[in-house]
């Protein structure tokens, strides 16, 4: 059995990647979910520990991919040919 604690809110109604919005499982940060099936690399079947029906939630891999494609505030694309960002820590 696999259990996870959610660290973000998720609403399948607003997710453009989910294959079937009606099959999605809405959750909030702090919720405990039991992962029922991890066969698909992008969508896991889960249910709330407190009870309720099972539904699809994004897999860890899908969330990591999604975050990798979202630019953060203040990020600037590297300038052509330099390979460095216009913003640097320090």
N, C-alpha and C positions, 0 to 999 in steps of 0.2 A: 504494500500500500504506500502511495506517495501522497503527502500532504504539503501544501504550500501556503504561505502567508502573503497576501497581495500587498504590493508596495505602490500601486497606482490604481486609479479608477478606470473602469472599462465599461463602455456601453456599445453593444453590437449594433445598435440602431444608427450610430454615427461612424461606424467602421466601413470604409470603402473596400477593404480587402477580404472581408469575411464572405465565404461562398453563399451563405444563406443567413440573413439577418435574424430570421425567426428561430434558427437553431442556436443562436448565440446565448451565452450566459453573462448577464450583467453582474459586475462586482465592484466593490469599493475598497480603497486602501484599508488594510487591517482585517479584511475578511479572510477566513480560513477555507480553503478549497481542498477537496480530495480529487486527485487526478485519477480518472478511471481508465483512460486509454491514451497512450502516447504514440500510437502507430504512425500517425501522420506527422511529418517533420514541421508543419506550420500550424496545425490546429489540433489541440488536445481536447478530449472530452473530460469534463469535470463537473462536480456538484458541490454545493455549499455543505460544509460539515454539519451545519444546523439542520439540514434537510432540504428537500426540494428536488426538482427534476434536474437531470443532467443536461449540459449544453456545451457548446464549443467555446473555447477560450484560446487566445493566441499563445503559441508555444514560446518558450524562452528564445529560441533561435529567431522566430519571426519578429519578436519585439526588439531584439538586438539589431536585426537588419533594418527595421523601421526607424530606430533611433539613429543609425548610421547615415541614413539618407535625409535626415532633418537637420537643417542648418540652425545653429544656435544664434541667439541675438549677438550682434557684434562681430560675427565671423565674416571674413572677406575672403573671396576665392584667391588662390595664389596668383601672383602676377605672371604673365607669360614668360617662360624661360628661366625664371629664378628658382621655382620650386619651393619658395618660402612664403609664409603668410604675411600679410601686412601687419597683423597683430601678433606680438610675441610677449610671453610672460617675462617678468623680471622686475 
